[in-house]
Amino acid sequence: MNNLKNKTLFVSGASRGIGLAIAKRAAKDGANIILAAKTAEPHPKLPGTIYTAAEEIEEVGGKALPVVCDIRDEENVRNAVNKGLDHFGAIDICINNASAIQLTGTLQTDMKRYDLMNQINARGTFLVSKVCLPHLIKSDNPHILNLSPPLDMDPKWFGPHVAYTMAKFGMSLCVLGMAEEFKEEGVAVNALWPRTAIATAAIKNALGGDSIMNISRSPEIMADAAHVILTKNSREFTGNFCIDDNLLADNGVTDFSQYAEVPFAELAPDFFVPDYVEAPEAAKNS
């Protein structure tokens, strides 16, 4: 499958950042996007709402259905899925993008924030996948894609922010388990994670302002990588933990300068990329 024309994607957290970039890349093919996110009113620190995102999606050639949805709430999720089915008639792809982050140690992490991260990241991913799966199974090339890291058990990923790591790895455990559980039904379940920081409002707020944005790649690298995954045969490509630039290089991309304003050596590395997963030469030379 070369494109996503007429495919319907359910995307959590798609009002901005990586989720919106993935949705817009699919929309360029003529895909339908169910935008499931909480931001119905402008946020004081974060740009965009589900309605401005819907406009952007339709401007590039897709169809959009914005649905206010808190993925911590089962009724909210079922309502969003049902509205999407009523509007588009099917769900072919589920993108678990919604996430919460706080990079604090055990003593500095209050339980309210612990609960938020685990309810959105791990539980929310499980819930959205669970509710979408009966409909994905009916598709001819169904995919679940989680924006989550490889399961690398190096203690350095746990020590500084164990609560956040547990929450993100919960999303990755969904990939490991559901890929195995649903392989006979032909549902692909994969993870995608960036090698470097990505220039989003969430990263700007979490990691310290504009300085991090200047040494980050654009969300479009994740969007292009996601497009590669989602157009693969779901029976042949499942259970993978993909790093964005490796995946793109393996699929013919040679120019990575389009995704960043600084050379590769100056880019800020992301969390959770295992030491043994080296960057492709094409990326190092961009």
C-alpha positions as CSV (number, residue, x, y, z in Angstrom):
1,M,0.0,0.0,0.0
2,N,1.6,3.3,-1.1
3,N,-0.7,5.8,0.5
4,L,-3.5,6.2,3.0
5,K,-6.3,7.6,0.7
6,N,-9.7,7.0,2.2
7,K,-8.2,5.3,5.3
8,T,-9.6,6.5,8.6
9,L,-7.2,7.2,11.5
10,F,-8.2,7.7,15.1
11,V,-5.5,9.9,16.6
12,S,-5.3,10.8,20.3
13,G,-3.7,14.1,21.3
14,A,-3.8,15.4,17.7
15,S,-4.4,19.0,18.4
16,R,-0.7,19.9,18.1
17,G,2.8,18.6,17.8
18,I,3.7,15.1,16.6
19,G,0.1,13.9,16.6
20,L,-1.0,16.7,14.3
21,A,2.0,16.3,12.1
22,I,1.1,12.6,11.6
23,A,-2.5,13.4,11.0
24,K,-1.6,16.0,8.4
25,R,0.8,13.7,6.6
26,A,-2.0,11.1,6.3
27,A,-4.4,13.9,5.2
28,K,-2.1,14.7,2.3
29,D,-3.0,11.3,0.9
30,G,-6.7,12.0,1.4
31,A,-7.2,10.2,4.7
32,N,-10.0,10.7,7.2
33,I,-8.9,11.8,10.7
34,I,-10.8,11.5,13.9
35,L,-9.1,14.1,16.2
36,A,-9.5,12.9,19.8
37,A,-8.1,15.5,22.2
38,K,-9.1,17.5,25.2
39,T,-8.2,21.0,23.9
40,A,-11.4,22.6,22.7
41,E,-10.5,26.0,24.0
42,P,-7.1,27.8,23.5
43,H,-4.5,26.8,26.1
44,P,-2.5,29.7,27.7
45,K,0.8,27.9,27.1
46,L,0.1,25.5,24.2
47,P,-0.9,26.4,20.6
48,G,-3.9,24.9,18.8
49,T,-7.2,23.2,19.5
50,I,-8.9,20.3,17.9
51,Y,-10.8,22.8,15.7
52,T,-7.7,24.6,14.4
53,A,-6.1,21.2,13.9
54,A,-9.2,20.1,11.9
55,E,-8.8,23.2,9.7
56,E,-5.2,22.4,9.0
57,I,-6.0,18.8,8.1
58,E,-8.7,19.8,5.6
59,E,-6.4,22.5,4.1
60,V,-3.9,19.8,3.0
61,G,-6.6,17.5,1.5
62,G,-8.0,15.3,4.3
63,K,-11.3,15.1,6.1
64,A,-11.4,15.8,9.8
65,L,-13.8,15.1,12.7
66,P,-12.8,16.9,15.9
67,V,-14.1,15.1,19.0
68,V,-13.4,16.4,22.5
69,C,-12.1,13.4,24.4
70,D,-10.2,12.7,27.6
71,I,-8.6,9.3,27.1
72,R,-8.6,8.7,30.8
73,D,-12.4,8.3,30.6
74,E,-13.8,5.1,29.1
75,E,-17.1,6.7,28.2
76,N,-15.3,9.6,26.5
77,V,-13.3,7.1,24.4
78,R,-16.2,5.0,23.4
79,N,-18.2,8.1,22.5
80,A,-15.3,9.4,20.3
81,V,-14.9,6.0,18.5
82,N,-18.7,5.8,17.9
83,K,-18.8,9.3,16.5
84,G,-15.9,8.5,14.2
85,L,-17.7,5.3,13.0
86,D,-20.9,7.2,12.5
87,H,-19.1,9.9,10.5
88,F,-16.6,7.8,8.4
89,G,-18.0,4.3,8.6
90,A,-14.8,2.6,9.7
91,I,-11.5,2.8,11.7
92,D,-8.4,1.5,10.0
93,I,-5.6,2.9,12.1
94,C,-5.2,3.9,15.7
95,I,-2.5,6.3,16.7
96,N,-1.7,6.5,20.5
97,N,0.0,9.8,20.7
98,A,-1.5,11.4,23.8
99,S,1.1,11.6,26.6
100,A,1.9,13.4,29.8
101,I,5.4,14.1,31.0
102,Q,7.1,15.2,34.2
103,L,10.9,14.5,34.6
104,T,11.2,14.3,38.4
105,G,12.6,11.8,40.8
106,T,10.6,9.7,43.3
107,L,10.5,12.2,46.1
108,Q,9.7,15.1,43.9
109,T,6.8,13.4,42.1
110,D,3.5,13.9,43.7
111,M,0.9,11.2,43.3
112,K,-1.5,13.3,41.4
113,R,1.1,13.7,38.7
114,Y,2.1,10.0,38.9
115,D,-1.6,9.1,38.4
116,L,-1.9,11.6,35.4
117,M,1.1,10.1,33.6
118,N,0.0,6.5,34.1
119,Q,-3.6,7.2,33.3
120,I,-2.9,9.0,30.0
121,N,0.2,7.1,28.8
122,A,-0.2,3.5,29.9
123,R,-3.9,3.2,30.7
124,G,-5.1,5.6,28.0
125,T,-3.1,3.7,25.3
126,F,-4.5,0.4,26.5
127,L,-8.1,1.8,26.6
128,V,-8.0,3.5,23.2
129,S,-6.5,0.4,21.6
130,K,-9.1,-1.9,23.3
131,V,-12.0,0.2,22.0
132,C,-10.7,0.6,18.5
133,L,-9.6,-3.1,18.0
134,P,-13.0,-4.6,17.2
135,H,-13.2,-2.2,14.3
136,L,-9.6,-2.4,13.3
137,I,-10.0,-6.2,12.8
138,K,-12.5,-5.5,10.0
139,S,-10.0,-3.4,8.1
140,D,-7.9,-4.8,5.2
141,N,-4.6,-3.3,6.6
142,P,-5.1,-2.4,10.2
143,H,-2.4,-0.7,12.3
144,I,-2.0,0.5,15.9
145,L,1.0,2.8,16.3
146,N,2.2,3.9,19.8
147,L,4.5,6.9,20.2
148,S,6.6,5.1,22.7
149,P,10.2,3.9,23.2
150,P,12.1,0.6,22.8
151,L,12.0,-1.5,26.0
152,D,15.6,-0.9,27.1
153,M,16.1,-1.9,30.7
154,D,19.2,0.3,31.2
155,P,18.9,1.8,34.8
156,K,19.9,5.2,33.4
157,W,16.4,5.6,32.0
158,F,14.8,4.9,35.3
159,G,16.9,6.6,38.0
160,P,16.2,10.2,37.2
161,H,12.4,9.9,36.5
162,V,11.1,6.5,37.3
163,A,7.4,7.5,37.3
164,Y,7.6,8.9,33.7
165,T,9.6,5.9,32.5
166,M,7.1,3.5,33.9
167,A,4.3,5.4,32.2
168,K,6.0,5.5,28.8
169,F,7.2,1.9,29.0
170,G,3.6,0.9,29.8
171,M,2.7,2.1,26.2
172,S,5.6,0.0,24.9
173,L,4.4,-3.1,26.8
174,C,1.1,-2.7,25.0
175,V,3.0,-3.0,21.7
176,L,4.8,-6.1,22.9
177,G,1.7,-7.8,24.1
178,M,-0.9,-6.7,21.5
179,A,1.4,-7.4,18.5
180,E,1.5,-11.0,19.7
181,E,-2.1,-11.2,20.7
182,F,-3.6,-9.9,17.4
183,K,-1.1,-11.2,14.9
184,E,-3.4,-13.9,13.7
185,E,-6.1,-11.2,13.0
186,G,-3.6,-9.3,11.0
187,V,-3.5,-6.2,13.2
188,A,0.0,-4.6,13.2
189,V,1.0,-3.1,16.5
190,N,4.3,-1.1,16.4
191,A,6.1,1.7,18.3
192,L,7.8,4.8,16.9
193,W,10.3,6.9,18.9
194,P,12.5,9.8,17.9
195,R,16.3,9.7,18.2
196,T,16.5,13.4,19.0
197,A,14.3,15.9,20.7
198,I,11.4,17.0,18.6
199,A,10.4,20.7,18.4
200,T,7.0,20.6,20.1
201,A,5.4,22.8,22.7
202,A,5.4,19.9,25.2
203,I,9.2,19.5,24.9
204,K,9.7,23.3,25.1
205,N,7.8,23.4,28.4
206,A,9.3,20.2,29.9
207,L,12.9,20.8,28.9
208,G,13.5,24.5,29.2
209,G,12.3,27.0,26.7
210,D,13.4,28.1,23.2
211,S,17.0,26.8,23.5
212,I,15.9,23.1,23.2
213,M,13.8,24.0,20.1
214,N,16.8,25.2,18.2
215,I,18.6,21.9,18.5
216,S,15.6,19.6,17.9
217,R,14.2,18.1,14.7
218,S,10.8,19.1,13.3
219,P,7.7,16.9,13.9
220,E,7.7,16.1,10.2
221,I,10.4,13.5,10.7
222,M,8.0,11.5,12.9
223,A,5.2,12.1,10.5
224,D,7.2,10.7,7.6
225,A,8.3,7.8,9.7
226,A,4.8,7.0,10.8
227,H,3.6,7.1,7.2
228,V,6.2,4.5,6.3
229,I,4.9,2.2,9.0
230,L,1.2,2.7,8.3
231,T,1.6,1.9,4.6
232,K,3.3,-1.4,5.3
233,N,1.5,-4.7,5.1
234,S,0.1,-5.2,8.6
235,R,0.6,-9.0,8.5
236,E,4.3,-8.5,7.7
237,F,5.4,-5.6,9.9
238,T,4.3,-5.9,13.5
239,G,5.9,-5.9,17.0
240,N,8.6,-3.5,16.0
241,F,10.2,-0.7,18.1
242,C,11.3,1.8,15.4
243,I,13.6,4.8,15.7
244,D,12.6,7.5,13.3
245,D,15.8,8.1,11.4
246,N,16.8,4.4,11.2
247,L,13.4,3.5,9.8
248,L,13.5,6.3,7.2
249,A,17.1,5.5,6.1
250,D,16.1,1.8,5.7
251,N,13.3,3.0,3.5
252,G,15.3,5.2,1.2
253,V,15.6,8.6,2.8
254,T,19.0,10.1,2.3
255,D,18.5,13.8,3.2
256,F,17.9,14.4,6.9
257,S,18.8,18.1,6.7
258,Q,15.1,18.8,5.9
259,Y,14.2,18.0,9.4
260,A,16.6,20.3,11.4
261,E,18.3,23.7,11.2
262,V,21.5,22.4,12.8
263,P,23.9,19.6,11.9
264,F,23.3,16.1,13.4
265,A,26.2,16.5,15.9
266,E,24.4,19.5,17.5
267,L,21.0,17.9,17.9
268,A,19.8,17.2,21.4
269,P,19.4,13.4,22.0
270,D,16.1,12.0,23.2
271,F,15.5,9.7,26.2
272,F,15.3,5.9,25.8
273,V,17.3,5.4,22.6
274,P,19.5,2.3,23.4
275,D,23.2,2.9,23.1
276,Y,23.5,0.0,20.6
277,V,21.0,1.6,18.1
278,E,23.4,3.7,16.1
279,A,22.2,6.6,13.8
280,P,22.3,5.8,10.1
281,E,25.2,7.3,8.1
282,A,22.8,9.4,6.1
283,A,21.6,11.1,9.2
284,K,25.1,11.6,10.6
285,N,26.1,13.3,7.4
286,S,23.1,15.7,7.2
